[in-house]
């Protein structure tokens, strides 16, 4: 036996600590990604709700549904970050409520 040789099994504690730290770091990253995804979904819901409120407000004030998405942007102060979201605005008829879908786009920051 050498004078400064470590006894067997002493490195196990260090390896165990490194393994636990690595697992905690992975769990933290998974939680972070999950939270970011839920936040993106919630933002899309909020944009859709704002557009729905603007449509109903327009109908209540003017007696007609907005003819286009740009009409809502210009007259009701709704702003949508078009680099992050795509808005599908479908007018079926002048006397029927338009359908609105908001989808997350790949770009944006």
KOLFI-577246 format. One line per 8 residues: number of its first residue (from 1); their letters; for each residue x, y, z of N, C-alpha, C, O. Coordinates in steps of 0.1 Angstrom, whole numbers. Each point is the difference from the previous one (the first is absolute). Example, Ala and Ser with C-alpha at 12.3 -4.5 7.8 and 13.67 -1.06 7.14 Angstrom:
BEGIN
1 = as = 132 -57 78 -9 12 0 9 12 0 10 0 7 ~ -14 11 -14 9 11 0 -8 11 8 5 11 1
% end
This chain:
BEGIN
1 = xxxxxxxx = 8 -12 0 -8 12 0 9 12 0 10 1 7 ~ -14 9 -15 8 13 -1 -5 9 11 -10 -2 6 ~ 19 11 -3 -3 9 11 -12 9 -2 -8 2 9 ~ 6 3 -21 -11 9 -3 -12 -6 -8 -7 7 -6 ~ 7 -20 5 -11 -7 -7 -13 1 7 -1 -1 12 ~ -10 4 -20 -13 1 7 -5 -14 2 2 -9 -8 ~ -10 7 19 -6 -13 2 -11 -2 -10 -6 9 -6 ~ 3 -21 3 -10 -4 -10 -14 5 5 -3 0 12
9 = xxxxxxxx = -5 5 -22 -13 4 4 -1 15 4 -12 4 1 ~ 23 3 0 -1 14 4 -5 8 -12 -7 10 3 ~ 9 -14 -15 -5 8 -11 -15 -2 -3 -6 8 -7 ~ 0 -18 13 -14 -3 -1 -9 12 4 -10 3 -6 ~ 14 3 17 -8 12 5 1 11 -9 -10 7 -2 ~ 21 -4 -4 1 11 -10 -8 -3 -12 -7 8 -6 ~ 8 -21 1 -7 -4 -12 -15 1 2 -8 4 -8 ~ 3 -8 20 -14 1 4 -4 14 0 -11 3 -5
17 = xxxxxxxx = 18 6 11 -3 14 0 -1 6 -14 -9 8 -3 ~ 18 -11 -5 0 5 -14 -12 -5 -8 -6 7 -7 ~ 2 -20 9 -11 -6 -6 -13 7 5 -9 3 -8 ~ 8 -1 21 -12 7 5 -1 14 -5 -11 5 -4 ~ 22 2 3 0 14 -5 -4 0 -15 -8 9 -4 ~ 13 -19 -4 -4 0 -14 -15 -3 -2 -6 6 -8 ~ 1 -15 17 -15 -3 -1 -8 12 4 -10 3 -7 ~ 14 5 17 -7 12 4 1 10 -11 -10 7 -3
25 = xxxxxxxx = 21 -6 -4 1 10 -11 -9 -4 -12 -6 9 -6 ~ 5 -21 3 -9 -5 -11 -14 3 4 -8 4 -8 ~ 4 -7 20 -14 2 5 -3 15 -1 -11 4 -3 ~ 20 4 7 -2 15 -1 -2 5 -14 -9 8 -2 ~ 17 -14 -7 -2 4 -14 -13 -4 -6 -6 7 -8 ~ 2 -19 12 -13 -5 -5 -11 8 5 -10 4 -7 ~ 10 0 20 -10 9 6 0 14 -7 -11 6 -2 ~ 23 -1 -1 1 13 -7 -6 -1 -14 -8 10 -3
33 = xxxxxxxx = 10 -20 -4 -6 -1 -14 -15 -2 1 -7 6 -8 ~ 3 -13 18 -15 -2 1 -7 13 4 -11 3 -5 ~ 17 4 13 -6 13 4 0 10 -12 -10 7 -2 ~ 21 -7 -6 0 9 -12 -11 -4 -10 -6 8 -6 ~ 4 -21 5 -11 -5 -10 -14 4 5 -8 5 -7 ~ 6 -6 20 -13 4 6 -2 15 -1 -11 4 -3 ~ 22 3 4 -1 15 -1 -4 4 -14 -8 9 -2 ~ 15 -15 -8 -4 2 -14 -14 -3 -3 -7 8 -7
41 = xxxxxxxx = 2 -19 12 -14 -3 -3 -9 10 7 -11 3 -6 ~ 14 1 18 -8 10 7 0 13 -7 -11 7 -1 ~ 22 -3 -5 1 13 -7 -9 -1 -13 -7 10 -3 ~ 7 -21 -4 -9 -2 -11 -15 1 4 -8 6 -8 ~ 5 -12 19 -14 1 5 -4 15 3 -11 4 -3 ~ 21 3 9 -3 14 3 -2 9 -13 -9 8 0 ~ 17 -11 -10 -2 7 -13 -14 -3 -6 -6 9 -5 ~ 3 -22 6 -13 -4 -6 -12 7 8 -9 4 -6
49 = xxxxxxxx = 10 -4 19 -10 6 9 -1 15 -3 -11 6 0 ~ 22 1 -2 0 14 -3 -7 3 -14 -8 9 -1 ~ 11 -18 -8 -7 2 -13 -15 -3 1 -8 7 -6 ~ 4 -17 14 -14 -3 2 -7 12 6 -11 3 -3 ~ 17 3 13 -6 11 7 -2 12 -9 -10 7 0 ~ 20 -5 -9 -1 11 -10 -11 -2 -10 -7 9 -4 ~ 5 -22 0 -11 -3 -9 -13 3 6 -9 5 -6 ~ 7 -10 19 -13 2 7 -2 15 2 -11 5 -1
57 = xxxxxxxx = 22 2 5 -2 15 2 -4 7 -13 -8 9 1 ~ 14 -13 -12 -3 6 -12 -15 -2 -4 -7 9 -4 ~ 2 -21 7 -14 -3 -3 -9 8 9 -10 4 -5 ~ 14 -3 18 -8 7 9 -1 15 -3 -10 7 1 ~ 22 -1 -5 0 14 -3 -5 4 -14 -8 9 -1 ~ 12 -17 -9 -3 4 -14 -12 -8 -6 -5 4 -10 ~ 1 -15 17 -11 -7 -5 4 -10 -12 -9 -5 -6 ~ 22 3 4 4 -9 -10 14 -6 4 7 6 9
65 = xxxxxxxx = -4 -17 -14 13 -6 3 11 6 -8 -3 5 -11 ~ 15 -5 16 11 6 -8 2 -7 -13 1 -13 0 ~ 1 20 -11 2 -7 -13 13 -6 -2 2 -10 -8 ~ 8 14 16 14 -5 -2 8 1 13 -4 7 9 ~ 15 -14 -9 9 1 11 6 14 1 2 5 11 ~ 2 1 -22 6 13 0 -10 11 6 4 9 6 ~ -17 -12 -8 -10 9 6 0 0 15 -1 10 6 ~ 3 -22 0 2 -1 14 12 7 5 0 7 10
73 = xxxxxxxx = 11 -9 -17 13 6 3 -1 15 0 5 7 9 ~ -11 -2 -19 -1 15 -2 -10 7 10 3 11 5 ~ -14 -18 -2 -11 7 7 -1 -4 15 -7 7 8 ~ 12 -19 -4 -2 -5 13 13 -2 8 0 -6 11 ~ 11 10 -16 13 1 8 6 -14 3 8 -1 9 ~ -13 -9 -16 6 -13 2 13 -1 -8 0 3 -12 ~ 11 -8 19 12 -2 -7 5 -14 1 -1 -6 11 ~ 5 0 -22 5 -14 0 14 0 -6 2 6 -10
81 = xxxxxxxx = 7 -12 17 14 -2 -4 0 -10 -12 0 -12 3 ~ 0 17 -15 -2 -9 -11 13 -9 -3 -1 -9 -8 ~ 12 12 14 12 -8 -1 -2 -12 9 7 -10 -2 ~ -16 10 12 -2 -11 10 -13 -8 -3 0 -11 3 ~ -10 18 -8 -13 -6 -1 -6 2 -14 2 11 -6 ~ -9 -21 1 -7 1 -12 -15 0 3 -5 -9 8 ~ -3 19 -13 -14 1 4 -8 -3 -13 2 5 -11 ~ -11 -15 12 -9 -4 -10 -14 6 3 -6 -3 10
89 = xxxxxxxx = 2 12 -18 -12 8 2 -10 -3 -12 3 4 -11 ~ -13 -12 14 -9 -4 -11 -14 6 2 -7 -3 10 ~ 3 11 -20 -13 6 0 -9 -9 -8 2 -3 -12 ~ -13 -2 19 -9 -9 -7 -11 8 -7 -3 -2 -12 ~ -3 11 19 -11 9 -5 0 13 8 6 0 11 ~ -12 10 -16 1 13 7 -8 0 14 3 7 9 ~ -13 -16 -8 -8 -1 12 4 -11 9 -7 -3 10 ~ 18 -4 -13 5 -11 9 14 3 5 8 6 -6
97 = xxxxxxxx = -6 -10 19 13 3 6 11 -7 -7 -1 -12 -3 ~ 12 19 0 11 -6 -7 8 -10 9 -1 1 12 ~ 7 -10 -18 8 -10 8 15 5 0 5 5 -10 ~ 1 -6 21 14 4 2 8 -11 6 -4 -6 10 ~ 15 3 -16 9 -10 6 14 7 0 4 7 -9 ~ 3 -9 20 13 5 2 10 -11 2 -3 -9 8 ~ 13 8 -16 10 -10 1 14 5 1 3 11 -5 ~ 5 -17 13 14 4 2 8 -3 -12 -1 -11 -6
105 = xxxxx = 9 21 2 9 -2 -12 13 -4 5 3 2 12 ~ 5 -7 -20 14 -5 4 9 12 3 9 -2 8 ~ -10 13 -14 9 11 2 -2 8 12 -8 -3 9 ~ 14 15 -8 -1 9 12 9 -4 11 7 -10 0 ~ -7 19 10 9 -3 11 -8 2 13 6 -2 11
% end
